[in-house]
Amino acid sequence: QVPLVESGGGLVQAGGSLRLSCTISIRTVGNYVVAWFRQAPGKEREFVAHITWSGRTTYNDYSEKGRFTISKDSAKDTVYLQMISLKPEDTAVYYCAAGPVPSRIPRSYNYWGQGTQVTVSS
């Protein structure tokens, strides 16, 4: 079973909103920390936010004063990233990842989804 599956990306105009979903195979992943990262063309993968299984959240400094919100629905084994007031510079492939400890570093995460493209037009 695929450990992590993202969905919800797409094309949106600047100022619009998207909600990304990351469905987790608990049997494979367990009760790990789940994070969202993003990677724009030609740039390194960067941390967006993470959430522990108890619900404690941490955001990158640019996640930007409430524009991005990470949350989880334990009943559905799903973690969400709600994004509002999107800007063209938010355009990237967004990945969810699961790991044993809260971290902003990609290599700390054992499991990765396939990524979902978010494109924000101006």
N, C-alpha and C positions, 0 to 999 in steps of 0.2 A: 504494500500500500504506500502511495506517495506521501511522504511525511507532511509536506506543506503545499497548499494550492492557493494561489492568489487569484483574485478576480476583481472587476470593478473599474479597471482603467479605461481610458478612452480619450476622445478629443473634446475639449471644452473651451469656451471662450474665456478670456481674461475676466476675472470677477466671478466666475462660476464655481461650482462645487462638485466634488466627487467623493464617494466613499469606497475605499478599498477594503476587501475582505481577505482574510487569510484563514483557511480552514485547516485544522491541525489533526493529524492522525495521532491521537493520544497514545494508542497502543505502541506506536513507534517512537514518538517524541517524549512522551511523559509530561510531567508538570514542569516544563521548562520556562525560562524567560523568553518572551517573544518580542522581537524588534522589527522595526521597519527601517530599511536603508533605501537610498536612491542613488542612481548613477546616470549622469548626463553624458552625452557623447564627448569623448576626449577627456573626461574627468574621472577622478577616483570615486569609488563608492563611498558615500557619506551617510553617517548615522542621522536618522530622523527622530525616532522615539523608541522606547521600550516599555514593556509592562510585565510585572512579575505575576505569578499565578495568584498571588494574594491581592493583586490590583494596584500595586504601587507603580507609578508612572514616572518617567524621566524623558525630557525632551532636549533636543539640540537647541542651542541658543537661537538659531534662526527660525525655529518652529513656533515660532514667530508670533509670539504674543497672542496665542489663542487661535491662530489660523488652522493649526493641525491639532487633532485630538485623537489619542489612541485609547481604545477601550476593548473590552472583551465580553463575550457571552459564553459563560462556562457551559451552559446547557447545550450550546451548539458547537462547542469546541472551536470557536471562531474569534479571531482578533480583528478589529477594524481600525482603519485610519480614515477619519473624517477630515476632509480638506475643504476649506472655504476660502473665498476671496483669492482664488488662484491667480498666479502671475505667470507670464511666459517663462520666467527663470525657474519655475517649478517643473518644467518639462524634463522628464527623465524616465528611466525604467525603475519601477519601485519593486523592491524585494522584501519579503518577510523572511525572518530567520529565527531559529530557536536554539538556545544554548543553556548551559547550566547556571551561569551567573550573569547578573546585569553588567553590561559592557557596551561601550561605544565603538569597540574595535571589531571589524568584520571577522577576523580570524578566531574570535572567541565563540563563534556560533557554529554548531555542528551540522545543522540542517538548514537548507535554503530552498525557497520556492523557485519557480521558473521565471518569475518576474512578470510584471504587468506594465504596459506602456501608458504613461500619462503625457498627453500633449496639450499644452495651453496656447491657444492662438491669441494674438494681439488684436 
